[in-house]
Amino acid sequence: MSDPKKGYSDLLEDLKDYPSTAEADFLDGVTRSSGMTEEVPLAQSVGLRVKTIREMKGLSWSDMAQRTGFPEELVGRIESGEVLPPLGDLVKLARALDMKMGYLLVQGEAKPYDVVRKQDRKAISRYASQKTIRYGYSYESLAPEKRDRNMEPFLVTLEPRTEEEAPSTHDGEEFIYVLEGMIEVQLGDKRERLQPEDSIYYDSTLPHLVRCGGDQPARILAVLYTEEKK
């Protein structure tokens, strides 16, 4: 399982290289056949999707452990709905299944467009399986039911951290708009401090690090773009 102190740089590192397999229709079928609706707790719906897709692809827990680096026991706890993994671990699960991460988060039927009302947004990955363990970030997906998407828009809350973090690099592009608080963005040997209403757009191939820049949480709109592999 990811370190409970993981921050935004870990989130971005884990979001690289989405699989290109177009399987939205397949997961629509999983949703309908399993009876999943928005009333099902997210941990249970994610676990059921992981289990269903794994079995349909003929993969074992051992295969999943090899592909993700997770212990087999953890794979079982995820599938049972006992554990809701943080965002980075969901991406690893999606890669292992050759799926897009967004498909694991869909709680309704995947659609050609998605409207998310303010009152319907749900914070995800704020806590681990135990409410006493808090991650270094929380996020809200702004397009959880849009099928075949190449952009992943999130509202992310960054917690103040004292731990040292290493820059990450990966294919794609990122756009960040600061809503509240202060953030610090390191790009190569440059360092930028952004305040509310500031924004930044950069190629993710440039070594980068994004973190809370003050002693209070910061809130940002983050849009990640990764082209599908041909």
N, C-alpha and C positions, 0 to 999 in steps of 0.2 A: 504494500500500500504506500502511497506517496507520503512524504514527510508532512506532518500536520502544519509545519511552518512554511510550507511552500508559498511562494509569491507569484507575481504576474510573469516574471521571466520564465519560471518553470511552466506556467500555463502556456506561454507562447511556444516554448521549446517542444512541448508535447503536442501542439496543434499542427506541426509541420507534416507535409506529405500525406494529405488525405487520399485514400484509395479512390480510384476512378470508376469503380464498378457502379453502374446505374441500377440500383436495386430498390428504388422507392416503391414500385408496384408490389414487389415481393413482400416488403414490410407492411404495406397496406393489408395484404392478405394475412400476415401474422397478427396484425391488430384486430382484424375482424374475427378471425378464427379463435383467438384467445379471449375475446370478449373484453379487451382492455378499453377503458374510457378514461376521461379526465378525473373520474372519482377514484381510480386506483392510485395508491401511493406511488410516487416516482420510483422509489427503490424497488418495489415489486414489479412495475412495468419494465424497468431497465433489466432487472434480473431475468424476467420471463423472455424478453427479446434476446438477450445473450444466450440463454439456454436453447431457445427454439432455433436460432440461426446456427449455433454451434452444432446441434444435433443434425440439422438439415444438411450441413456441410460435411458431416461425418468426422467431426473433430472431437477429441477426448479432452478431459481436463488436463492431461499431461501435455497434449498439443498446445492448449491455451497457455499453460504455464511456461512452455518453451518460447512461445511467441510474444508473451507479455513480460516475462520475468517475475510474474506473481507466483506465490506458492499455490499448489493445487487446492489446498484447503480454502484459500481466499477466493478462488474462482467459484467454489461451491457456495460460499457465503454470499457472494454477489448474486449468483443465480437464484438463491433462495429468497432474496430480498432482504436479507439480514444486514447487508452493507451496501450503502450507496457510495460508490467511489467518487473521489474528487474529479474535476474536469480533465486533468492530465491523464488519469488512469482510464477514464471513459474513452479517450482518444486511442490509448494503447489497445483497449478491448476492441474498438472498431477496426483498427488496423489488423489485428489478429484475425478478425472475421471477414476482412476485405469489404468493409462497409464504411460509409461516411458516419462520423461521430454523431451528427445531427439526428440520424435515424434512431439511435438508441434513446434520444431524449424526447422523441415524439410521443405524446400521451394520447393524442387523438388520431385521426386519419390524416396521412400526409396529403397536402393539397398543393395546387399550382400557385396559390398565393396565400399569404398569412397576415391577418390583422391581429395585433396583440393590444388589447385595451390595458390602460394603466392599472386598473383594478384587478386584472387577470394575470399580471406578471407574477412569477414565483421565483424567489431567491433559491439558487441551487448551490450545493457544495459549501455552504457556510460552516457546516459541522460534519464531522466524521460520523461513524456509526453510533458513537456515544456523544450526547449533546455537550459533554464537558470538553471535548476536543475541538478546537476551532482552527480552521485553516487560515493562511495568511491573506486570503482573498475570498470574496463571494461574488457570484455573478448571476445575471438574469438574461436568458436567451431572448432575443427580440424577433426570432423567426423560427420557433421550435417546430412548426408544422409545414414549412415550405420545402417542397421536394426538390431534389437535384440542385441544391444551392452550392455556389462556389464562394459566396461571401458568408461569414459568420459574424453577425452583429451581436454584441453583448453590452450590458451595463455592468461594469466591474467596480467593486468596492475594494480598495487597497488598504490594508492595515499597516500602521507604522511598524518598521522592523529594524532591528539592530544587527541581524546576521549579515555576513558578507555574501554577495551573490555574484555569479559569473555571467558575463554576457552570453547570449545565444545567437545562433545563425540558422536560417532555414530558407527554403524557397518561398516566394510569395511577397505580399505587400501588407502593410498595416497602416491604419488611420486611427488616430486617437484625438478625442475632443474632451477637454477637461470640464466637468460639470461643477464639482465642488472640491475644495482643498487644493493642495499643491502636489505635483508629481515631479520626479526627476527622471529624465531620459538620457541615457548614455548611448551615443552612436559613434563607434570607433573611439577616437581619442577626444571627441567633442562631448560636452555635457550641457544639456538644456534643462532649465527649470520652467515649468509651465503652470500657469494659474488659471482660474475659471475663465472660460471662453477662449483660451489659447488652444491651438491644435497643432498636430504634427503628422506628416505622412512620409513614410520611408520604405525603402526596399528591405525586406527581411533578411536578405543575404548579407547586409551590413551588420557586424557584431553590435548587438543592442541589449540594453537593459532598462526596464521600466520599473520604478518603485515609488512608493509614497515618499513625498519630499518634506513632510512636516511631522508634527507630533499628534496630528489628528487624521482620521481616515480620509482618503481621497476617493472621489467617485468620477469615473470616466466612461465615455462611450468609446468602445473599441470595435473596429471592424477589421476582420482578418480576411484576406483574399488569397486563395491558392488555386492555381489553374489545375484542371484535371489532366492527368497524364494521358498521353496519346498512345 
